[in-house]
Amino acid sequence: MTSSSKKPLEPEDFPVDAEGRKIKKQDGTPIADAESPAVAAEIAERLNETKPGAKKTSGQPDLQPKQNPLESLLTTEPALLRIRP
């Protein structure tokens, strides 16, 4: 899997959506192809749960290092996703 684009997702790109194997930003721009429609739906759901800039409502401090949620998924599920340039 390779990517020529290193531009991180921005808050205005959310929510992302799965359409078949494609994962798309809010404006419809494809950002990745998943192994299957089910994997695409799961990845989109996870990305939407970890939306950058989301406000914490639990009152607990965010102790996780700041990382692009797509990069986080790629480090744990690299074979399931191909990033679009």
C-alpha positions in Angstrom: 0.0 0.0 0.0 1.4 3.4 -1.0 0.1 6.9 -0.9 1.4 9.9 -2.7 -0.8 12.2 -0.6 0.3 13.0 2.9 -2.4 15.5 3.6 -4.2 14.7 6.8 -8.0 14.6 7.1 -9.4 17.9 8.4 -12.5 18.3 10.6 -14.5 19.6 7.6 -13.8 16.2 5.8 -16.1 14.5 8.3 -18.2 12.5 8.6 -16.7 10.1 6.1 -18.9 7.5 4.4 -18.4 4.1 2.9 -19.8 3.4 -0.6 -19.0 -0.1 -1.6 -15.3 -0.6 -1.1 -14.6 3.2 -1.3 -14.3 5.5 1.7 -15.2 9.1 0.9 -14.9 12.4 2.6 -18.0 14.5 3.3 -17.7 16.2 -0.1 -17.6 12.8 -1.9 -13.9 12.8 -2.6 -12.6 9.2 -2.4 -9.8 8.8 0.1 -9.3 5.0 0.3 -10.3 1.6 -1.0 -10.9 -1.1 1.5 -10.6 -4.9 1.1 -14.4 -5.3 1.1 -17.6 -3.2 1.6 -17.8 -4.5 5.2 -14.3 -3.4 6.0 -15.0 0.0 4.4 -18.0 0.5 6.6 -16.1 -0.5 9.7 -13.2 1.9 8.9 -15.6 4.7 8.1 -17.4 4.1 11.4 -14.1 4.1 13.3 -12.8 7.2 11.6 -16.1 9.0 12.4 -15.7 8.0 16.1 -12.2 9.5 16.2 -12.9 12.7 14.3 -10.0 15.2 14.6 -10.9 18.2 16.7 -13.9 16.5 18.3 -14.8 17.8 21.7 -14.4 15.4 24.7 -17.7 15.2 26.6 -16.6 12.9 29.4 -14.6 15.5 31.2 -11.5 13.3 31.1 -8.3 14.6 29.6 -7.3 13.2 26.2 -4.1 11.3 27.0 -3.7 9.7 23.6 -1.1 11.2 21.3 -2.5 13.3 18.5 -2.5 11.2 15.3 -4.5 11.2 12.2 -7.2 8.5 12.6 -6.5 7.1 9.2 -2.8 6.7 10.1 -3.9 4.9 13.2 -5.9 2.4 11.3 -3.1 1.9 8.8 -0.7 0.9 11.5 -3.1 -1.7 12.9 -4.9 -2.9 9.7 -2.4 -2.2 6.8 -3.6 -5.0 4.5 -7.2 -3.9 4.6 -6.9 -0.5 3.1 -5.3 1.2 0.1 -5.0 5.0 0.2 -6.0 6.9 -2.9 -3.5 9.5 -4.1 
